[in-house]
């Protein structure tokens, strides 16, 4: 039973990672990376590594996507300001 659960979670990890790579929009990619972090947390918990799972939950599911979203927002805002400066 445990082997089947591990196999299912590994397939979920592979599918989510593929979705993260296939997503073109950086904002959506950050959201998919957050989901990937949650799925990896489940994998680590199933593999009986809850401490690694908690670290993955904090860093992979929350911190990294947040930093990516903030960076994308700043780049878009800077590009918009640059475009407004050219137009006027």
Buried (B, 14 or more C-beta within 10 A) or exposed (E): EEEEEEEEBBEBBEEBBEBBEEBEEBEEBBBBBBBBBBBBBBBBBBBEEEEBBEEBBEEBBBEBBEEBBEEBEEEEEEEEEEEEEEEE
